[in-house]
Amino acid sequence: MVAGVAIGGVVGAGIVAPLALHGVRRRLGRVRSATMLASACGVLAGGLVLRWCVVAAAVTAPLVLSFV
């Protein structure tokens, strides 16, 4: 479950979408604030998903210390 969210959220929203929007912005030749805002929101969403995945992984798979 966490792996699918990590791949879709972190890679998709955090890396691929902002790079694609940056490419669109460069091809247009001028800076559009809407594409810049969408790119920044994608990076923030990817970071949020990454943090959620780290916390979810720690909660769902606790460290087992059998020698304690």
N, CA, C, O and CB atoms as a CASP TS submission, in Angstrom:
PFRMAT TS
TARGET T0000
AUTHOR 0000-0000-0000
METHOD Language model
MODEL 1
PARENT N/A
ATOM      1  N   MET     1       0.814  -1.183   0.000  1.00  0.00           N
ATOM      2  CA  MET     1       0.000   0.000   0.000  1.00  0.00           C
ATOM      3  C   MET     1       0.862   1.252   0.000  1.00  0.00           C
ATOM      4  O   MET     1       0.624   2.173  -0.781  1.00  0.00           O
ATOM      5  CB  MET     1      -0.929  -0.005   1.189  1.00  0.00           C
ATOM      6  N   VAL     2       1.853   1.290   0.864  1.00  0.00           N
ATOM      7  CA  VAL     2       2.714   2.470   0.965  1.00  0.00           C
ATOM      8  C   VAL     2       3.553   2.623  -0.295  1.00  0.00           C
ATOM      9  O   VAL     2       3.857   3.744  -0.702  1.00  0.00           O
ATOM     10  CB  VAL     2       3.626   2.375   2.204  1.00  0.00           C
ATOM     11  N   ALA     3       3.927   1.518  -0.913  1.00  0.00           N
ATOM     12  CA  ALA     3       4.763   1.600  -2.117  1.00  0.00           C
ATOM     13  C   ALA     3       4.011   2.243  -3.276  1.00  0.00           C
ATOM     14  O   ALA     3       4.586   3.035  -4.022  1.00  0.00           O
ATOM     15  CB  ALA     3       5.250   0.206  -2.524  1.00  0.00           C
ATOM     16  N   GLY     4       2.756   1.918  -3.434  1.00  0.00           N
ATOM     17  CA  GLY     4       1.968   2.531  -4.501  1.00  0.00           C
ATOM     18  C   GLY     4       1.782   4.022  -4.302  1.00  0.00           C
ATOM     19  O   GLY     4       1.845   4.800  -5.253  1.00  0.00           O
ATOM     20  N   VAL     5       1.554   4.411  -3.062  1.00  0.00           N
ATOM     21  CA  VAL     5       1.417   5.836  -2.755  1.00  0.00           C
ATOM     22  C   VAL     5       2.744   6.541  -2.966  1.00  0.00           C
ATOM     23  O   VAL     5       2.778   7.666  -3.463  1.00  0.00           O
ATOM     24  CB  VAL     5       0.922   6.045  -1.308  1.00  0.00           C
ATOM     25  N   ALA     6       3.838   5.890  -2.594  1.00  0.00           N
ATOM     26  CA  ALA     6       5.154   6.500  -2.753  1.00  0.00           C
ATOM     27  C   ALA     6       5.484   6.715  -4.224  1.00  0.00           C
ATOM     28  O   ALA     6       5.968   7.780  -4.607  1.00  0.00           O
ATOM     29  CB  ALA     6       6.227   5.633  -2.095  1.00  0.00           C
ATOM     30  N   ILE     7       5.228   5.723  -5.031  1.00  0.00           N
ATOM     31  CA  ILE     7       5.547   5.853  -6.447  1.00  0.00           C
ATOM     32  C   ILE     7       4.629   6.882  -7.113  1.00  0.00           C
ATOM     33  O   ILE     7       5.093   7.732  -7.873  1.00  0.00           O
ATOM     34  CB  ILE     7       5.426   4.488  -7.153  1.00  0.00           C
ATOM     35  N   GLY     8       3.355   6.804  -6.831  1.00  0.00           N
ATOM     36  CA  GLY     8       2.416   7.740  -7.446  1.00  0.00           C
ATOM     37  C   GLY     8       2.549   9.160  -6.940  1.00  0.00           C
ATOM     38  O   GLY     8       2.493  10.110  -7.720  1.00  0.00           O
ATOM     39  N   GLY     9       2.722   9.309  -5.649  1.00  0.00           N
ATOM     40  CA  GLY     9       2.767  10.640  -5.062  1.00  0.00           C
ATOM     41  C   GLY     9       4.109  11.324  -5.154  1.00  0.00           C
ATOM     42  O   GLY     9       4.213  12.457  -5.624  1.00  0.00           O
ATOM     43  N   VAL    10       5.133  10.633  -4.705  1.00  0.00           N
ATOM     44  CA  VAL    10       6.456  11.254  -4.669  1.00  0.00           C
ATOM     45  C   VAL    10       7.013  11.401  -6.069  1.00  0.00           C
ATOM     46  O   VAL    10       7.462  12.481  -6.451  1.00  0.00           O
ATOM     47  CB  VAL    10       7.416  10.437  -3.802  1.00  0.00           C
ATOM     48  N   VAL    11       6.989  10.327  -6.834  1.00  0.00           N
ATOM     49  CA  VAL    11       7.570  10.385  -8.172  1.00  0.00           C
ATOM     50  C   VAL    11       6.657  11.145  -9.125  1.00  0.00           C
ATOM     51  O   VAL    11       7.126  11.987  -9.891  1.00  0.00           O
ATOM     52  CB  VAL    11       7.831   8.971  -8.705  1.00  0.00           C
ATOM     53  N   GLY    12       5.365  10.860  -9.085  1.00  0.00           N
ATOM     54  CA  GLY    12       4.441  11.507 -10.012  1.00  0.00           C
ATOM     55  C   GLY    12       4.219  12.978  -9.716  1.00  0.00           C
ATOM     56  O   GLY    12       4.460  13.837 -10.564  1.00  0.00           O
ATOM     57  N   ALA    13       3.756  13.261  -8.502  1.00  0.00           N
ATOM     58  CA  ALA    13       3.422  14.647  -8.155  1.00  0.00           C
ATOM     59  C   ALA    13       4.647  15.467  -7.807  1.00  0.00           C
ATOM     60  O   ALA    13       4.679  16.672  -8.056  1.00  0.00           O
ATOM     61  CB  ALA    13       2.454  14.675  -6.997  1.00  0.00           C
ATOM     62  N   GLY    14       5.652  14.830  -7.236  1.00  0.00           N
ATOM     63  CA  GLY    14       6.803  15.587  -6.764  1.00  0.00           C
ATOM     64  C   GLY    14       7.922  15.765  -7.760  1.00  0.00           C
ATOM     65  O   GLY    14       8.718  16.694  -7.624  1.00  0.00           O
ATOM     66  N   ILE    15       8.011  14.893  -8.770  1.00  0.00           N
ATOM     67  CA  ILE    15       9.137  14.984  -9.712  1.00  0.00           C
ATOM     68  C   ILE    15       8.654  15.148 -11.150  1.00  0.00           C
ATOM     69  O   ILE    15       9.034  16.108 -11.820  1.00  0.00           O
ATOM     70  CB  ILE    15      10.023  13.738  -9.603  1.00  0.00           C
ATOM     71  N   VAL    16       7.830  14.233 -11.628  1.00  0.00           N
ATOM     72  CA  VAL    16       7.454  14.216 -13.046  1.00  0.00           C
ATOM     73  C   VAL    16       6.574  15.412 -13.413  1.00  0.00           C
ATOM     74  O   VAL    16       6.837  16.087 -14.408  1.00  0.00           O
ATOM     75  CB  VAL    16       6.724  12.912 -13.383  1.00  0.00           C
ATOM     76  N   ALA    17       5.544  15.678 -12.631  1.00  0.00           N
ATOM     77  CA  ALA    17       4.637  16.786 -12.956  1.00  0.00           C
ATOM     78  C   ALA    17       5.332  18.148 -12.934  1.00  0.00           C
ATOM     79  O   ALA    17       5.132  18.930 -13.864  1.00  0.00           O
ATOM     80  CB  ALA    17       3.474  16.799 -11.984  1.00  0.00           C
ATOM     81  N   PRO    18       6.138  18.469 -11.917  1.00  0.00           N
ATOM     82  CA  PRO    18       6.835  19.755 -11.958  1.00  0.00           C
ATOM     83  C   PRO    18       7.819  19.876 -13.119  1.00  0.00           C
ATOM     84  O   PRO    18       7.959  20.952 -13.701  1.00  0.00           O
ATOM     85  CB  PRO    18       7.567  19.972 -10.665  1.00  0.00           C
ATOM     86  N   LEU    19       8.503  18.780 -13.461  1.00  0.00           N
ATOM     87  CA  LEU    19       9.426  18.832 -14.601  1.00  0.00           C
ATOM     88  C   LEU    19       8.665  19.025 -15.915  1.00  0.00           C
ATOM     89  O   LEU    19       9.116  19.754 -16.798  1.00  0.00           O
ATOM     90  CB  LEU    19      10.273  17.546 -14.666  1.00  0.00           C
ATOM     91  N   ALA    20       7.525  18.376 -16.034  1.00  0.00           N
ATOM     92  CA  ALA    20       6.720  18.555 -17.242  1.00  0.00           C
ATOM     93  C   ALA    20       6.194  19.988 -17.341  1.00  0.00           C
ATOM     94  O   ALA    20       6.202  20.578 -18.421  1.00  0.00           O
ATOM     95  CB  ALA    20       5.550  17.557 -17.258  1.00  0.00           C
ATOM     96  N   LEU    21       5.746  20.536 -16.240  1.00  0.00           N
ATOM     97  CA  LEU    21       5.272  21.916 -16.249  1.00  0.00           C
ATOM     98  C   LEU    21       6.404  22.894 -16.531  1.00  0.00           C
ATOM     99  O   LEU    21       6.199  23.914 -17.188  1.00  0.00           O
ATOM    100  CB  LEU    21       4.611  22.255 -14.923  1.00  0.00           C
ATOM    101  N   HIS    22       7.587  22.587 -16.039  1.00  0.00           N
ATOM    102  CA  HIS    22       8.741  23.435 -16.336  1.00  0.00           C
ATOM    103  C   HIS    22       9.070  23.387 -17.826  1.00  0.00           C
ATOM    104  O   HIS    22       9.424  24.408 -18.416  1.00  0.00           O
ATOM    105  CB  HIS    22       9.964  22.996 -15.503  1.00  0.00           C
ATOM    106  N   GLY    23       8.957  22.219 -18.432  1.00  0.00           N
ATOM    107  CA  GLY    23       9.189  22.103 -19.869  1.00  0.00           C
ATOM    108  C   GLY    23       8.159  22.878 -20.678  1.00  0.00           C
ATOM    109  O   GLY    23       8.497  23.508 -21.680  1.00  0.00           O
ATOM    110  N   VAL    24       6.914  22.832 -20.251  1.00  0.00           N
ATOM    111  CA  VAL    24       5.860  23.599 -20.928  1.00  0.00           C
ATOM    112  C   VAL    24       6.147  25.090 -20.797  1.00  0.00           C
ATOM    113  O   VAL    24       5.999  25.851 -21.754  1.00  0.00           O
ATOM    114  CB  VAL    24       4.460  23.262 -20.339  1.00  0.00           C
ATOM    115  N   ARG    25       6.555  25.489 -19.610  1.00  0.00           N
ATOM    116  CA  ARG    25       6.846  26.901 -19.377  1.00  0.00           C
ATOM    117  C   ARG    25       8.010  27.375 -20.234  1.00  0.00           C
ATOM    118  O   ARG    25       7.989  28.499 -20.737  1.00  0.00           O
ATOM    119  CB  ARG    25       7.151  27.143 -17.904  1.00  0.00           C
ATOM    120  N   ARG    26       9.023  26.536 -20.406  1.00  0.00           N
ATOM    121  CA  ARG    26      10.171  26.917 -21.237  1.00  0.00           C
ATOM    122  C   ARG    26       9.803  26.976 -22.715  1.00  0.00           C
ATOM    123  O   ARG    26      10.307  27.829 -23.446  1.00  0.00           O
ATOM    124  CB  ARG    26      11.320  25.933 -21.032  1.00  0.00           C
ATOM    125  N   ARG    27       8.932  26.081 -23.156  1.00  0.00           N
ATOM    126  CA  ARG    27       8.530  26.093 -24.574  1.00  0.00           C
ATOM    127  C   ARG    27       7.667  27.300 -24.916  1.00  0.00           C
ATOM    128  O   ARG    27       7.686  27.783 -26.048  1.00  0.00           O
ATOM    129  CB  ARG    27       7.774  24.814 -24.918  1.00  0.00           C
ATOM    130  N   LEU    28       6.916  27.783 -23.944  1.00  0.00           N
ATOM    131  CA  LEU    28       6.094  28.964 -24.195  1.00  0.00           C
ATOM    132  C   LEU    28       6.948  30.226 -24.306  1.00  0.00           C
ATOM    133  O   LEU    28       6.539  31.203 -24.933  1.00  0.00           O
ATOM    134  CB  LEU    28       5.057  29.131 -23.084  1.00  0.00           C
ATOM    135  N   GLY    29       8.115  30.204 -23.706  1.00  0.00           N
ATOM    136  CA  GLY    29       9.029  31.332 -23.819  1.00  0.00           C
ATOM    137  C   GLY    29       8.825  32.427 -22.793  1.00  0.00           C
ATOM    138  O   GLY    29       9.621  33.363 -22.721  1.00  0.00           O
ATOM    139  N   ARG    30       7.803  32.329 -22.021  1.00  0.00           N
ATOM    140  CA  ARG    30       7.589  33.334 -20.986  1.00  0.00           C
ATOM    141  C   ARG    30       7.104  32.623 -19.724  1.00  0.00           C
ATOM    142  O   ARG    30       6.577  31.511 -19.772  1.00  0.00           O
ATOM    143  CB  ARG    30       6.560  34.425 -21.454  1.00  0.00           C
ATOM    144  N   VAL    31       7.296  33.280 -18.634  1.00  0.00           N
ATOM    145  CA  VAL    31       6.923  32.688 -17.356  1.00  0.00           C
ATOM    146  C   VAL    31       5.434  32.932 -17.108  1.00  0.00           C
ATOM    147  O   VAL    31       4.970  34.072 -17.080  1.00  0.00           O
ATOM    148  CB  VAL    31       7.783  33.274 -16.198  1.00  0.00           C
ATOM    149  N   ARG    32       4.722  31.871 -16.936  1.00  0.00           N
ATOM    150  CA  ARG    32       3.307  31.962 -16.591  1.00  0.00           C
ATOM    151  C   ARG    32       3.175  31.630 -15.115  1.00  0.00           C
ATOM    152  O   ARG    32       3.660  30.598 -14.651  1.00  0.00           O
ATOM    153  CB  ARG    32       2.429  31.002 -17.474  1.00  0.00           C
ATOM    154  N   SER    33       2.535  32.486 -14.408  1.00  0.00           N
ATOM    155  CA  SER    33       2.425  32.280 -12.969  1.00  0.00           C
ATOM    156  C   SER    33       1.584  31.045 -12.626  1.00  0.00           C
ATOM    157  O   SER    33       1.797  30.427 -11.583  1.00  0.00           O
ATOM    158  CB  SER    33       1.823  33.513 -12.314  1.00  0.00           C
ATOM    159  N   ALA    34       0.640  30.682 -13.487  1.00  0.00           N
ATOM    160  CA  ALA    34      -0.182  29.503 -13.206  1.00  0.00           C
ATOM    161  C   ALA    34       0.647  28.226 -13.278  1.00  0.00           C
ATOM    162  O   ALA    34       0.494  27.345 -12.432  1.00  0.00           O
ATOM    163  CB  ALA    34      -1.357  29.422 -14.190  1.00  0.00           C
ATOM    164  N   THR    35       1.523  28.111 -14.277  1.00  0.00           N
ATOM    165  CA  THR    35       2.361  26.912 -14.360  1.00  0.00           C
ATOM    166  C   THR    35       3.395  26.891 -13.244  1.00  0.00           C
ATOM    167  O   THR    35       3.729  25.824 -12.730  1.00  0.00           O
ATOM    168  CB  THR    35       3.060  26.837 -15.724  1.00  0.00           C
ATOM    169  N   MET    36       3.901  28.048 -12.867  1.00  0.00           N
ATOM    170  CA  MET    36       4.855  28.105 -11.765  1.00  0.00           C
ATOM    171  C   MET    36       4.189  27.710 -10.450  1.00  0.00           C
ATOM    172  O   MET    36       4.777  26.986  -9.646  1.00  0.00           O
ATOM    173  CB  MET    36       5.461  29.510 -11.653  1.00  0.00           C
ATOM    174  N   LEU    37       2.972  28.180 -10.233  1.00  0.00           N
ATOM    175  CA  LEU    37       2.232  27.834  -9.024  1.00  0.00           C
ATOM    176  C   LEU    37       1.887  26.344  -9.004  1.00  0.00           C
ATOM    177  O   LEU    37       2.005  25.699  -7.962  1.00  0.00           O
ATOM    178  CB  LEU    37       0.954  28.676  -8.921  1.00  0.00           C
ATOM    179  N   ALA    38       1.469  25.798 -10.129  1.00  0.00           N
ATOM    180  CA  ALA    38       1.152  24.369 -10.198  1.00  0.00           C
ATOM    181  C   ALA    38       2.393  23.525  -9.970  1.00  0.00           C
ATOM    182  O   ALA    38       2.321  22.487  -9.313  1.00  0.00           O
ATOM    183  CB  ALA    38       0.524  24.022 -11.552  1.00  0.00           C
ATOM    184  N   SER    39       3.520  23.948 -10.497  1.00  0.00           N
ATOM    185  CA  SER    39       4.773  23.228 -10.291  1.00  0.00           C
ATOM    186  C   SER    39       5.175  23.240  -8.821  1.00  0.00           C
ATOM    187  O   SER    39       5.585  22.215  -8.277  1.00  0.00           O
ATOM    188  CB  SER    39       5.886  23.838 -11.146  1.00  0.00           C
ATOM    189  N   ALA    40       5.058  24.394  -8.184  1.00  0.00           N
ATOM    190  CA  ALA    40       5.402  24.496  -6.759  1.00  0.00           C
ATOM    191  C   ALA    40       4.460  23.656  -5.907  1.00  0.00           C
ATOM    192  O   ALA    40       4.893  23.022  -4.944  1.00  0.00           O
ATOM    193  CB  ALA    40       5.358  25.960  -6.298  1.00  0.00           C
ATOM    194  N   CYS    41       3.191  23.647  -6.250  1.00  0.00           N
ATOM    195  CA  CYS    41       2.228  22.821  -5.500  1.00  0.00           C
ATOM    196  C   CYS    41       2.517  21.330  -5.672  1.00  0.00           C
ATOM    197  O   CYS    41       2.333  20.549  -4.739  1.00  0.00           O
ATOM    198  CB  CYS    41       0.791  23.129  -5.956  1.00  0.00           C
ATOM    199  N   GLY    42       2.967  20.939  -6.857  1.00  0.00           N
ATOM    200  CA  GLY    42       3.338  19.542  -7.068  1.00  0.00           C
ATOM    201  C   GLY    42       4.532  19.135  -6.223  1.00  0.00           C
ATOM    202  O   GLY    42       4.557  18.036  -5.668  1.00  0.00           O
ATOM    203  N   VAL    43       5.523  20.015  -6.123  1.00  0.00           N
ATOM    204  CA  VAL    43       6.687  19.723  -5.281  1.00  0.00           C
ATOM    205  C   VAL    43       6.278  19.616  -3.821  1.00  0.00           C
ATOM    206  O   VAL    43       6.732  18.714  -3.117  1.00  0.00           O
ATOM    207  CB  VAL    43       7.765  20.806  -5.450  1.00  0.00           C
ATOM    208  N   LEU    44       5.429  20.523  -3.358  1.00  0.00           N
ATOM    209  CA  LEU    44       4.958  20.460  -1.976  1.00  0.00           C
ATOM    210  C   LEU    44       4.135  19.205  -1.716  1.00  0.00           C
ATOM    211  O   LEU    44       4.269  18.585  -0.661  1.00  0.00           O
ATOM    212  CB  LEU    44       4.134  21.694  -1.645  1.00  0.00           C
ATOM    213  N   ALA    45       3.291  18.826  -2.663  1.00  0.00           N
ATOM    214  CA  ALA    45       2.484  17.610  -2.502  1.00  0.00           C
ATOM    215  C   ALA    45       3.380  16.369  -2.468  1.00  0.00           C
ATOM    216  O   ALA    45       3.145  15.456  -1.676  1.00  0.00           O
ATOM    217  CB  ALA    45       1.450  17.490  -3.648  1.00  0.00           C
ATOM    218  N   GLY    46       4.398  16.335  -3.320  1.00  0.00           N
ATOM    219  CA  GLY    46       5.324  15.208  -3.305  1.00  0.00           C
ATOM    220  C   GLY    46       6.073  15.092  -1.993  1.00  0.00           C
ATOM    221  O   GLY    46       6.283  13.988  -1.490  1.00  0.00           O
ATOM    222  N   GLY    47       6.479  16.225  -1.434  1.00  0.00           N
ATOM    223  CA  GLY    47       7.149  16.214  -0.129  1.00  0.00           C
ATOM    224  C   GLY    47       6.224  15.753   0.981  1.00  0.00           C
ATOM    225  O   GLY    47       6.642  15.027   1.883  1.00  0.00           O
ATOM    226  N   LEU    48       4.977  16.170   0.917  1.00  0.00           N
ATOM    227  CA  LEU    48       3.997  15.744   1.916  1.00  0.00           C
ATOM    228  C   LEU    48       3.755  14.236   1.835  1.00  0.00           C
ATOM    229  O   LEU    48       3.674  13.561   2.861  1.00  0.00           O
ATOM    230  CB  LEU    48       2.673  16.505   1.726  1.00  0.00           C
ATOM    231  N   VAL    49       3.643  13.719   0.631  1.00  0.00           N
ATOM    232  CA  VAL    49       3.442  12.275   0.453  1.00  0.00           C
ATOM    233  C   VAL    49       4.669  11.504   0.930  1.00  0.00           C
ATOM    234  O   VAL    49       4.531  10.439   1.532  1.00  0.00           O
ATOM    235  CB  VAL    49       3.147  11.943  -1.029  1.00  0.00           C
ATOM    236  N   LEU    50       5.852  12.021   0.673  1.00  0.00           N
ATOM    237  CA  LEU    50       7.071  11.367   1.143  1.00  0.00           C
ATOM    238  C   LEU    50       7.099  11.291   2.663  1.00  0.00           C
ATOM    239  O   LEU    50       7.448  10.253   3.225  1.00  0.00           O
ATOM    240  CB  LEU    50       8.307  12.109   0.633  1.00  0.00           C
ATOM    241  N   ARG    51       6.738  12.366   3.324  1.00  0.00           N
ATOM    242  CA  ARG    51       6.692  12.352   4.792  1.00  0.00           C
ATOM    243  C   ARG    51       5.645  11.370   5.291  1.00  0.00           C
ATOM    244  O   ARG    51       5.880  10.648   6.260  1.00  0.00           O
ATOM    245  CB  ARG    51       6.394  13.758   5.339  1.00  0.00           C
ATOM    246  N   TRP    52       4.477  11.339   4.625  1.00  0.00           N
ATOM    247  CA  TRP    52       3.444  10.402   5.034  1.00  0.00           C
ATOM    248  C   TRP    52       3.922   8.965   4.881  1.00  0.00           C
ATOM    249  O   TRP    52       3.650   8.126   5.740  1.00  0.00           O
ATOM    250  CB  TRP    52       2.173  10.626   4.222  1.00  0.00           C
ATOM    251  N   CYS    53       4.635   8.672   3.790  1.00  0.00           N
ATOM    252  CA  CYS    53       5.129   7.310   3.559  1.00  0.00           C
ATOM    253  C   CYS    53       6.130   6.892   4.624  1.00  0.00           C
ATOM    254  O   CYS    53       6.113   5.745   5.070  1.00  0.00           O
ATOM    255  CB  CYS    53       5.770   7.203   2.177  1.00  0.00           C
ATOM    256  N   VAL    54       6.991   7.796   5.032  1.00  0.00           N
ATOM    257  CA  VAL    54       7.976   7.476   6.070  1.00  0.00           C
ATOM    258  C   VAL    54       7.267   7.187   7.388  1.00  0.00           C
ATOM    259  O   VAL    54       7.604   6.219   8.070  1.00  0.00           O
ATOM    260  CB  VAL    54       8.991   8.635   6.245  1.00  0.00           C
ATOM    261  N   VAL    55       6.298   8.008   7.751  1.00  0.00           N
ATOM    262  CA  VAL    55       5.564   7.792   8.999  1.00  0.00           C
ATOM    263  C   VAL    55       4.729   6.522   8.918  1.00  0.00           C
ATOM    264  O   VAL    55       4.688   5.755   9.880  1.00  0.00           O
ATOM    265  CB  VAL    55       4.663   8.999   9.314  1.00  0.00           C
ATOM    266  N   ALA    56       4.069   6.283   7.801  1.00  0.00           N
ATOM    267  CA  ALA    56       3.251   5.079   7.652  1.00  0.00           C
ATOM    268  C   ALA    56       4.108   3.821   7.693  1.00  0.00           C
ATOM    269  O   ALA    56       3.689   2.803   8.246  1.00  0.00           O
ATOM    270  CB  ALA    56       2.461   5.129   6.345  1.00  0.00           C
ATOM    271  N   ALA    57       5.290   3.880   7.120  1.00  0.00           N
ATOM    272  CA  ALA    57       6.173   2.718   7.159  1.00  0.00           C
ATOM    273  C   ALA    57       6.633   2.430   8.579  1.00  0.00           C
ATOM    274  O   ALA    57       6.773   1.269   8.964  1.00  0.00           O
ATOM    275  CB  ALA    57       7.382   2.935   6.251  1.00  0.00           C
ATOM    276  N   ALA    58       6.866   3.470   9.355  1.00  0.00           N
ATOM    277  CA  ALA    58       7.292   3.266  10.741  1.00  0.00           C
ATOM    278  C   ALA    58       6.154   2.748  11.605  1.00  0.00           C
ATOM    279  O   ALA    58       6.389   1.979  12.538  1.00  0.00           O
ATOM    280  CB  ALA    58       7.833   4.564  11.324  1.00  0.00           C
ATOM    281  N   VAL    59       4.943   3.151  11.315  1.00  0.00           N
ATOM    282  CA  VAL    59       3.799   2.728  12.121  1.00  0.00           C
ATOM    283  C   VAL    59       3.373   1.307  11.764  1.00  0.00           C
ATOM    284  O   VAL    59       3.048   0.524  12.656  1.00  0.00           O
ATOM    285  CB  VAL    59       2.624   3.693  11.929  1.00  0.00           C
ATOM    286  N   THR    60       3.370   0.964  10.487  1.00  0.00           N
ATOM    287  CA  THR    60       2.868  -0.349  10.083  1.00  0.00           C
ATOM    288  C   THR    60       3.885  -1.466  10.267  1.00  0.00           C
ATOM    289  O   THR    60       3.495  -2.628  10.376  1.00  0.00           O
ATOM    290  CB  THR    60       2.438  -0.306   8.650  1.00  0.00           C
ATOM    291  N   ALA    61       5.155  -1.155  10.306  1.00  0.00           N
ATOM    292  CA  ALA    61       6.180  -2.182  10.486  1.00  0.00           C
ATOM    293  C   ALA    61       7.087  -1.793  11.655  1.00  0.00           C
ATOM    294  O   ALA    61       8.199  -1.308  11.447  1.00  0.00           O
ATOM    295  CB  ALA    61       7.013  -2.372   9.183  1.00  0.00           C
ATOM    296  N   PRO    62       6.610  -2.007  12.879  1.00  0.00           N
ATOM    297  CA  PRO    62       7.427  -1.611  14.023  1.00  0.00           C
ATOM    298  C   PRO    62       8.664  -2.497  14.161  1.00  0.00           C
ATOM    299  O   PRO    62       8.685  -3.652  13.736  1.00  0.00           O
ATOM    300  CB  PRO    62       6.600  -1.667  15.305  1.00  0.00           C
ATOM    301  N   LEU    63       9.656  -1.928  14.750  1.00  0.00           N
ATOM    302  CA  LEU    63      10.904  -2.644  14.977  1.00  0.00           C
ATOM    303  C   LEU    63      10.701  -3.665  16.092  1.00  0.00           C
ATOM    304  O   LEU    63      10.229  -3.321  17.176  1.00  0.00           O
ATOM    305  CB  LEU    63      12.054  -1.661  15.331  1.00  0.00           C
ATOM    306  N   VAL    64      11.054  -4.907  15.825  1.00  0.00           N
ATOM    307  CA  VAL    64      10.885  -5.954  16.809  1.00  0.00           C
ATOM    308  C   VAL    64      12.213  -6.223  17.469  1.00  0.00           C
ATOM    309  O   VAL    64      13.181  -6.611  16.815  1.00  0.00           O
ATOM    310  CB  VAL    64      10.320  -7.230  16.174  1.00  0.00           C
ATOM    311  N   LEU    65      12.253  -6.014  18.769  1.00  0.00           N
ATOM    312  CA  LEU    65      13.468  -6.281  19.541  1.00  0.00           C
ATOM    313  C   LEU    65      13.219  -7.514  20.391  1.00  0.00           C
ATOM    314  O   LEU    65      12.665  -7.418  21.486  1.00  0.00           O
ATOM    315  CB  LEU    65      13.870  -5.053  20.431  1.00  0.00           C
ATOM    316  N   SER    66      13.621  -8.654  19.895  1.00  0.00           N
ATOM    317  CA  SER    66      13.330  -9.907  20.597  1.00  0.00           C
ATOM    318  C   SER    66      14.283 -10.167  21.755  1.00  0.00           C
ATOM    319  O   SER    66      13.997 -10.995  22.620  1.00  0.00           O
ATOM    320  CB  SER    66      13.387 -11.065  19.631  1.00  0.00           C
ATOM    321  N   PHE    67      15.397  -9.476  21.780  1.00  0.00           N
ATOM    322  CA  PHE    67      16.359  -9.738  22.845  1.00  0.00           C
ATOM    323  C   PHE    67      16.105  -8.869  24.076  1.00  0.00           C
ATOM    324  O   PHE    67      16.821  -9.001  25.069  1.00  0.00           O
ATOM    325  CB  PHE    67      17.770  -9.509  22.335  1.00  0.00           C
ATOM    326  N   VAL    68      15.120  -7.996  24.040  1.00  0.00           N
ATOM    327  CA  VAL    68      14.856  -7.132  25.200  1.00  0.00           C
ATOM    328  C   VAL    68      13.931  -7.817  26.157  1.00  0.00           C
ATOM    329  O   VAL    68      13.588  -7.252  27.196  1.00  0.00           O
ATOM    330  CB  VAL    68      14.261  -5.792  24.770  1.00  0.00           C
TER
END
